[in-house]
Amino acid sequence: MKTRLIPTPRLVFVLALGMLPLALAAPVPEVRWGVGAFDAALLLLAVVDFRRTPGARVIALERRAGPRMAIGERQRVGIRAASSAPRALALEVRDEPPLAFSSESRLVTLSVPAHGRVEGAYWVTPPARGDYVFTGLTARALGPLGLVRRQWRVPHPTAVHVYPNYGLAARMELLARRSHLLRTGLHSLRRRGEGRTFDCLRDYVQGDDTRHIDWKATARRGRPIVREYEVERHQNVLLMLDAGRLMTAAVGGLTKLDCAVNAALLVAHTAVAHGDNVGLLVFAEEVLAYLPPRTGRRQVRRVLELLYRIQPSLVEPDYGAAFRYLATRRLQRALVLVFTDLVDARASARLLRHVAALMPHHLALLTAIADPALERYARADPATVATVYRQAVARDLLGDRAEALRAVTARGGLALDVPPDGLNLAVVNRYLEVKRRGML
């Protein structure tokens, strides 16, 4: 293992101080000999200081990171140093995180006690899902005289896996347990709803569906009475994610596919919590991943493991291949949540044909991830010719999106067009509404 001698500011200062007589005194031989002797003695001290500075044989370094991280979340990376030296050491360790990661500081300063160990830390933020590797650690130990530092590098590969933001789903699940969902915009799902199994009678309250009024009970009690039904459980929910070119667009620091992945994971948590089966299908120009619907927390983990490696690619999504693949699975009736984007009329028409073919057997929820910039362009004041053209294009695209979504609802499906910051709540609320109203 190669080591290097790094001069400290103290050594540079003392060396410069020793050269000062040459600048102030006349260039006589005695002065030059004196300065030369001083420099030689100083360099000898530097060599002695370097030799007495512990290195890799005495100091063991260890990185503590991962192995699981969440996209966009600030993550702690620990650097631990253990020393067998008989004296305390001042140590600087510089880490080598993945190039894509943003880091607040890669340099950790440690004061290692004699025959002891200590740990410091710095913070990183992963920008995207996938597999990454931290490579090596470079350490610098200060010599006992403070003249030099001994530097060496330790190859220390650490693999980490960056997952979707499962912390968000966990926080939402915790809120659900505490009955605070209404405060965050999520509508809590009661166990009673509009299923097929009768549960009980209760007094009518404003907002109840008048179709559920029990007229005989109303006549007996002299006030409006409605029937309640148990919400259906063990229904199928299929998460269908487009990983094609339109999902590569970045909005708020995340790709649209990242936004869809986070929302899909939250739906999976919610559906499993309410006793439903959850499945997954990811596609681009071909089917990339498929997971048959099942229930239980292990299924959520399977969804997570499949989603964290999926990246969008600059290819046209083949809706036909994806929906034909789904048809061959012979899946019982399911709520199929299609996460995609709609820009041009031709792609929208292709998607609508396949969604329409899906409708008789399944209930489709088409979720388009809106681009806030497109909305701003459409509403901008046309101050210049360029902004006029940009506004016209933006309005045409928004018009095509709205028409495509109306076509889905006209065929009996459901549609959402929401920006990324409102996607999670909007999709989960719509799923809960489907459950409450017994639409499956």
Secondary structure by P-SEA (a helix, b strand, c coil): cbbbbbbcaaaaaaaaaaacccccccccaaaaaaaaaaaaaaaaaaaaaaaaccccccbbbbbbccccccccbbbbbbbbbbbccccccbbbbbbbccccccccccbbbbbccccbbbbbbbbbbbccbbbbbbcbbbbbbbcccccbbbbbbbbbbbbbbbcccaaaaaaaaaaaaacccccccbbbbcccccccccccccccccccccccccaaaaaaaccbbbbbbccccbbbbbbbbbcccccccccccccaaaaaaaaaaaaaaaaaaabbbbbbbbbcccccccccccccaaaaaaaaaaccccccccccccaaaaaaaaaaccccccbbbbbbccccaaaaaaaaaaaaaacccbbbbbbbbbbaaaaaaaacccccaaaaaaaaaaaaaaaaaaaaaaaaaaacbbbbbbcccaaaaaaaaaaaaaaaaccc
